[in-house]
């Protein structure tokens, strides 16, 4: 057990947040808004904030609201379209917008530094997929959340929506699309740094960069002790609450914590690659995020999309993702991460998940043997007149997909999941997409689970209402409330 002097108050914190990415920074700002006197420590292994998965180069930057992502509205066995996930994600993203709007209203966020309005488009080919897209359109557009969705099969109209995509296509080609103009592109790296800028320098906030968490243990009184290894100093810190928001590194720390809730969890790392174009004529002509359909048998993570991006203020086009495999859990991690994560408590889950996900293995193998010529051929489905010389390959971030034990055996999950200890003293975020887009909702979930008494207090409820005017209202079933909060968000975030 770690030991530290009980009088050493400078090493004692109300909360310790591991990782300085979008998740921990969101939680830090929320806690600071709710109680500015809370003493918070943020620990980051890299030299600055938002450099791993949150960095704009390491993710797609889509404000995931289910506007165009077809994998959020899967086709069920009976042929019907399931929309529950779409409404859940749309509501969560609206809550993110609501939080950013409140901070912008206070002068603490400048929307233009991380947020750009951009149409979200679903694009499909062939009669079967056109029929399914039309069903999706009919299901979603009848509800207020998606009432602004448009559908067309008309080539002339599509040329207006996506001229670069339509260039060179035959008039006889079967193609259709839906569009929601109220979409967004987000630089989550800049957002993370904007969050950190709000709180750094505050008397109650401490941020340690270039510092690793070597170990963590809980004593009999429920206090967590963390051993920190930094470039300047090694020390032991303590807190009654710890959040592990270290991206792919969270699983390793969860295992070190020893909490029973985390014993059967495992992870499978998947690396990402993009084709990027900075040629000015192309970047000016294309103005949308255009999502297609995953190939038959391919996992949801493989959904191809052609996006306008703003990375550090510079406009570019991005196409992908293409998958790769690296045993790293972090882009700047160790090749041994995967192998070190295999324990007697999770190896069965991993084997069972592997057996039931052979399609994923086949997909990854095919991705690994792809050449750049193969990738350009994939891009040609979106851009028939593509000029290969305008596109270069870029390595994106690592995603550690969750493997967990269920009554049906080990299951590979594609989303995000919060794991908490039974006493609420430790919270861990695992998984990937939709991730950053729903970070605010996820962190509110952490607060409700781990700061339950505080969240029920009149003081915190009052402050939550200031930050989230729609809190407590189901905006999916209350059209008036939805329209009111969207009007506010759009005005404050300059999305009009």
Secondary structure as UniProt FT lines:
FT   TURN            6..7
FT   HELIX           9..11
FT   STRAND          12..13
FT   STRAND          15..18
FT   HELIX           22..34
FT   TURN            36..37
FT   STRAND          40..43
FT   TURN            53..54
FT   HELIX           56..58
FT   HELIX           70..72
FT   TURN            77..78
FT   HELIX           84..105
FT   TURN            106..107
FT   HELIX           111..113
FT   STRAND          115..117
FT   STRAND          120..125
FT   HELIX           127..141
FT   HELIX           144..146
FT   TURN            147..148
FT   STRAND          150..152
FT   HELIX           155..161
FT   HELIX           163..166
FT   TURN            167..168
FT   TURN            171..172
FT   STRAND          175..180
FT   STRAND          184..186
FT   HELIX           188..199
FT   TURN            200..201
FT   TURN            203..204
FT   STRAND          205..208
FT   STRAND          211..218
FT   TURN            220..221
FT   STRAND          224..230
FT   STRAND          234..239
FT   STRAND          242..244
FT   HELIX           247..249
FT   HELIX           250..257
FT   HELIX           260..262
FT   TURN            263..264
FT   STRAND          266..277
FT   HELIX           280..285
FT   STRAND          289..291
FT   TURN            296..297
FT   HELIX           300..302
FT   STRAND          305..311
FT   TURN            312..313
FT   STRAND          314..324
FT   TURN            331..332
FT   TURN            335..336
FT   HELIX           337..341
FT   TURN            344..346
FT   HELIX           347..356
FT   HELIX           358..368
FT   HELIX           372..380
FT   TURN            381..382
FT   TURN            384..385
FT   HELIX           388..390
FT   STRAND          391..406
FT   TURN            407..408
FT   STRAND          409..413
FT   STRAND          416..420
FT   TURN            422..423
FT   STRAND          426..431
FT   TURN            433..434
FT   HELIX           435..438
FT   HELIX           439..450
FT   HELIX           452..456
FT   HELIX           458..467
FT   TURN            469..472
FT   TURN            475..477
FT   HELIX           479..492
FT   TURN            493..494
//
